[in-house]
Amino acid sequence: MQILLIRHGENQGENRRKYYGVTDVPLTPRGAALLQPADFFPAQVFCSPLCRAVQTAKILFPKAECISIPEFKEIDFGIFEGRGWWEMEEDAEYQEWIATQCTARCPGGESFAELSERTCTAFDSLMREAFEKKREMLVIVAHGGTQMAILNRWGQLDDSFFSGQTSYGEGWLLQASQWPGTLQMIEKRRFSA
């Protein structure tokens, strides 16, 4: 079975270089305009419920049923949500978080380990169902954190949590011959001009 993990297009939060994890910000007009409909037509696309992922899914796959998976939301940055790094240079809690390579729990939010656990639990369930139903392809539109969590658990990456990161509107084409199992990384695909 093939799996396609796609990161949403450029969003309003990125435009201002602030932390927007679970904050529901839309795509920028430029981000939406850069996305190009895919050249294949899945019946269903599984996506994060945040509007930037839903908007991306609807642009890339306009005829597909978009099925929301709440566990595919981006990380919750807690008290850092909506703030830029330059606004927190003197913030002791922010500096402590940065000192952990951003792996500790964000105050009032979650850690990358917690993001990974919720994301991977939902992905595992989706994969088991897909194999039971003998699906040929699974398409997921979500966030960079979602991609990295899945790839670090099953994609056989040997680097840091951030090694599977993609740009906006990019995705990884993966393959799995059985589940549970590993994900073979086939190629990066671009859906943005």
DRENVO-329185 format. One record per residue (C-alpha): residue number from 1; x, z, y. Coordinates in pm, 1 decimal, always signed. Layout:
! DRENVO-329185
@pos NUM; X X; Z Z; Y Y
...
! end
This chain:
! DRENVO-329185
@pos 1; X +0.0; Z +0.0; Y +0.0
@pos 2; X +115.3; Z -72.4; Y +352.9
@pos 3; X +84.5; Z +181.4; Y +632.0
@pos 4; X +113.1; Z +97.2; Y +998.6
@pos 5; X +184.0; Z +387.6; Y +1238.1
@pos 6; X +133.1; Z +273.8; Y +1597.5
@pos 7; X +212.0; Z +468.4; Y +1914.2
@pos 8; X -37.4; Z +432.4; Y +2199.0
@pos 9; X +37.5; Z +227.0; Y +2509.9
@pos 10; X +181.6; Z +355.4; Y +2835.5
@pos 11; X -32.0; Z +638.1; Y +2971.2
@pos 12; X -98.6; Z +803.6; Y +3304.3
@pos 13; X +104.2; Z +1111.8; Y +3210.7
@pos 14; X +415.7; Z +908.0; Y +3129.1
@pos 15; X +381.0; Z +729.1; Y +3459.8
@pos 16; X +442.6; Z +1062.0; Y +3632.9
@pos 17; X +703.5; Z +1186.8; Y +3374.6
@pos 18; X +512.5; Z +1507.5; Y +3304.7
@pos 19; X +430.8; Z +1683.4; Y +2978.8
@pos 20; X +97.3; Z +1552.8; Y +2856.4
@pos 21; X +46.3; Z +1637.4; Y +2493.2
@pos 22; X -314.4; Z +1734.6; Y +2429.8
@pos 23; X -416.5; Z +1667.3; Y +2790.0
@pos 24; X -647.3; Z +1368.0; Y +2768.6
@pos 25; X -492.9; Z +1109.9; Y +3000.4
@pos 26; X -584.7; Z +738.1; Y +2981.7
@pos 27; X -361.8; Z +434.7; Y +2957.4
@pos 28; X -227.5; Z +301.9; Y +3284.4
@pos 29; X -377.0; Z -33.3; Y +3390.3
@pos 30; X -31.0; Z -179.3; Y +3326.3
@pos 31; X -14.3; Z -14.2; Y +2983.1
@pos 32; X -352.6; Z -159.3; Y +2885.0
@pos 33; X -258.8; Z -504.3; Y +3017.7
@pos 34; X +67.9; Z -508.3; Y +2819.7
@pos 35; X -103.7; Z -442.9; Y +2485.4
@pos 36; X -182.5; Z -753.8; Y +2282.9
@pos 37; X -447.9; Z -779.9; Y +2011.2
@pos 38; X -296.7; Z -773.7; Y +1664.1
@pos 39; X -287.3; Z -1087.4; Y +1452.1
@pos 40; X -463.0; Z -913.7; Y +1161.5
@pos 41; X -804.8; Z -750.5; Y +1141.9
@pos 42; X -845.1; Z -420.3; Y +957.0
@pos 43; X -1200.2; Z -297.4; Y +902.0
@pos 44; X -1100.0; Z +57.4; Y +1000.4
@pos 45; X -837.3; Z +216.7; Y +1221.0
@pos 46; X -766.5; Z +589.6; Y +1207.4
@pos 47; X -671.8; Z +736.7; Y +1542.2
@pos 48; X -613.9; Z +1043.7; Y +1749.9
@pos 49; X -925.8; Z +1142.4; Y +1947.2
@pos 50; X -730.3; Z +1135.8; Y +2275.4
@pos 51; X -842.0; Z +846.8; Y +2495.4
@pos 52; X -499.2; Z +683.3; Y +2524.5
@pos 53; X -493.2; Z +635.0; Y +2145.4
@pos 54; X -858.4; Z +526.9; Y +2125.5
@pos 55; X -808.6; Z +276.5; Y +2409.7
@pos 56; X -501.7; Z +135.4; Y +2236.4
@pos 57; X -685.4; Z +102.4; Y +1904.5
@pos 58; X -974.8; Z -80.7; Y +2070.4
@pos 59; X -743.1; Z -325.6; Y +2246.1
@pos 60; X -531.8; Z -397.6; Y +1937.3
@pos 61; X -821.9; Z -407.5; Y +1690.4
@pos 62; X -1140.8; Z -478.4; Y +1888.6
@pos 63; X -1361.3; Z -532.7; Y +1581.0
@pos 64; X -1237.3; Z -238.4; Y +1375.0
@pos 65; X -1424.7; Z +86.3; Y +1327.3
@pos 66; X -1219.7; Z +358.0; Y +1500.8
@pos 67; X -1224.2; Z +680.0; Y +1295.7
@pos 68; X -1110.7; Z +989.6; Y +1483.2
@pos 69; X -868.8; Z +1229.7; Y +1311.2
@pos 70; X -840.0; Z +1543.5; Y +1533.2
@pos 71; X -519.0; Z +1652.8; Y +1356.6
@pos 72; X -345.9; Z +1336.7; Y +1484.3
@pos 73; X -346.1; Z +1468.5; Y +1844.1
@pos 74; X -12.0; Z +1500.5; Y +2018.9
@pos 75; X +167.6; Z +1836.2; Y +2039.4
@pos 76; X +13.4; Z +2107.9; Y +2256.6
@pos 77; X +272.9; Z +2184.4; Y +2524.6
@pos 78; X +81.2; Z +2498.0; Y +2628.9
@pos 79; X +177.8; Z +2623.7; Y +2973.9
@pos 80; X +404.7; Z +2320.2; Y +3021.3
@pos 81; X +110.7; Z +2074.7; Y +3005.2
@pos 82; X +76.7; Z +1870.3; Y +3323.4
@pos 83; X +410.7; Z +1986.4; Y +3461.8
@pos 84; X +733.0; Z +1791.4; Y +3508.3
@pos 85; X +1074.7; Z +1917.9; Y +3401.0
@pos 86; X +1187.9; Z +1921.9; Y +3765.1
@pos 87; X +905.7; Z +2166.4; Y +3847.3
@pos 88; X +1030.8; Z +2407.8; Y +3583.0
@pos 89; X +1407.1; Z +2410.0; Y +3638.1
@pos 90; X +1385.4; Z +2777.3; Y +3739.6
@pos 91; X +1117.0; Z +2871.6; Y +3483.7
@pos 92; X +1274.7; Z +3110.8; Y +3228.4
@pos 93; X +1021.2; Z +3025.9; Y +2953.5
@pos 94; X +1087.8; Z +2656.0; Y +2994.9
@pos 95; X +1464.4; Z +2706.4; Y +2989.7
@pos 96; X +1433.9; Z +2915.3; Y +2670.0
@pos 97; X +1230.1; Z +2636.2; Y +2507.5
@pos 98; X +1483.9; Z +2370.7; Y +2614.0
@pos 99; X +1765.7; Z +2585.0; Y +2471.4
@pos 100; X +1603.9; Z +2555.5; Y +2124.7
@pos 101; X +1624.6; Z +2172.2; Y +2145.4
@pos 102; X +1247.5; Z +2188.3; Y +2215.7
@pos 103; X +1176.0; Z +2308.5; Y +1860.9
@pos 104; X +1037.2; Z +2655.1; Y +1941.1
@pos 105; X +669.1; Z +2710.4; Y +2009.1
@pos 106; X +565.3; Z +2620.9; Y +2362.5
@pos 107; X +417.4; Z +2932.9; Y +2525.9
@pos 108; X +39.6; Z +2901.7; Y +2485.5
@pos 109; X +86.3; Z +2588.1; Y +2274.0
@pos 110; X +252.9; Z +2492.9; Y +1947.9
@pos 111; X +591.6; Z +2413.1; Y +1800.2
@pos 112; X +702.6; Z +2083.6; Y +1647.9
@pos 113; X +681.0; Z +2256.1; Y +1307.8
@pos 114; X +314.5; Z +2339.4; Y +1371.6
@pos 115; X +246.7; Z +1984.4; Y +1494.6
@pos 116; X +413.3; Z +1854.1; Y +1180.3
@pos 117; X +212.3; Z +2078.4; Y +947.7
@pos 118; X -129.6; Z +1982.2; Y +1089.6
@pos 119; X -40.2; Z +1613.2; Y +1116.7
@pos 120; X +110.5; Z +1589.3; Y +770.0
@pos 121; X -176.2; Z +1775.9; Y +604.0
@pos 122; X -423.3; Z +1523.7; Y +750.2
@pos 123; X -198.3; Z +1227.2; Y +664.9
@pos 124; X -156.0; Z +1345.0; Y +305.6
@pos 125; X -532.9; Z +1370.8; Y +265.1
@pos 126; X -581.4; Z +1023.6; Y +415.1
@pos 127; X -316.9; Z +876.6; Y +184.4
@pos 128; X -470.9; Z +1033.9; Y -125.7
@pos 129; X -810.0; Z +890.4; Y -32.4
@pos 130; X -659.5; Z +548.1; Y +42.2
@pos 131; X -490.5; Z +535.7; Y -299.2
@pos 132; X -810.7; Z +649.1; Y -471.9
@pos 133; X -1003.3; Z +369.2; Y -299.7
@pos 134; X -720.1; Z +122.1; Y -368.2
@pos 135; X -682.6; Z +21.9; Y -3.3
@pos 136; X -422.0; Z -239.1; Y +74.4
@pos 137; X -346.1; Z -116.2; Y +426.4
@pos 138; X -387.3; Z +196.2; Y +635.4
@pos 139; X -365.0; Z +160.8; Y +1015.5
@pos 140; X -309.6; Z +468.5; Y +1233.1
@pos 141; X -294.6; Z +471.7; Y +1613.7
@pos 142; X -171.4; Z +799.6; Y +1754.9
@pos 143; X +127.4; Z +947.6; Y +1937.1
@pos 144; X +503.6; Z +967.4; Y +1919.9
@pos 145; X +483.9; Z +1321.4; Y +1782.0
@pos 146; X +241.9; Z +1209.5; Y +1511.4
@pos 147; X +474.1; Z +928.3; Y +1405.6
@pos 148; X +782.8; Z +1146.5; Y +1402.7
@pos 149; X +613.3; Z +1422.2; Y +1200.4
@pos 150; X +503.2; Z +1176.6; Y +928.8
@pos 151; X +834.6; Z +990.3; Y +921.8
@pos 152; X +1039.4; Z +1308.7; Y +903.8
@pos 153; X +833.2; Z +1440.5; Y +613.1
@pos 154; X +807.4; Z +1122.3; Y +405.0
@pos 155; X +1012.3; Z +848.1; Y +569.8
@pos 156; X +1348.8; Z +964.4; Y +441.9
@pos 157; X +1504.4; Z +996.7; Y +786.3
@pos 158; X +1831.3; Z +1185.9; Y +785.1
@pos 159; X +1851.2; Z +1261.7; Y +1154.0
@pos 160; X +1667.5; Z +1487.3; Y +1399.8
@pos 161; X +1290.0; Z +1516.4; Y +1443.7
@pos 162; X +1313.5; Z +1254.1; Y +1718.9
@pos 163; X +1486.6; Z +983.9; Y +1512.2
@pos 164; X +1164.1; Z +798.4; Y +1423.7
@pos 165; X +1058.0; Z +767.9; Y +1786.3
@pos 166; X +919.5; Z +438.0; Y +1914.0
@pos 167; X +835.7; Z +295.8; Y +2255.1
@pos 168; X +479.9; Z +264.7; Y +2381.6
@pos 169; X +284.2; Z +3.0; Y +2191.0
@pos 170; X +530.1; Z -1.0; Y +1899.6
@pos 171; X +472.8; Z +93.7; Y +1540.2
@pos 172; X +640.7; Z +131.2; Y +1204.2
@pos 173; X +533.3; Z -78.5; Y +909.4
@pos 174; X +576.6; Z +137.0; Y +599.7
@pos 175; X +510.3; Z +93.8; Y +230.8
@pos 176; X +419.3; Z +339.5; Y -44.7
@pos 177; X +390.0; Z +247.8; Y -409.7
@pos 178; X +235.1; Z +581.5; Y -512.3
@pos 179; X +110.6; Z +903.5; Y -358.5
@pos 180; X +240.5; Z +1164.3; Y -334.7
@pos 181; X +564.0; Z +982.3; Y -281.1
@pos 182; X +794.1; Z +854.0; Y -10.8
@pos 183; X +739.3; Z +599.1; Y +263.7
@pos 184; X +969.0; Z +300.3; Y +266.7
@pos 185; X +1038.0; Z +195.5; Y +624.9
@pos 186; X +998.7; Z -182.4; Y +637.5
@pos 187; X +1021.5; Z -272.5; Y +1006.9
@pos 188; X +930.0; Z -184.6; Y +1362.8
@pos 189; X +646.4; Z -389.0; Y +1510.2
@pos 190; X +566.4; Z -443.2; Y +1874.0
@pos 191; X +209.8; Z -473.1; Y +2003.8
@pos 192; X +305.3; Z -467.7; Y +2370.4
@pos 193; X +452.4; Z -739.9; Y +2587.9
! end
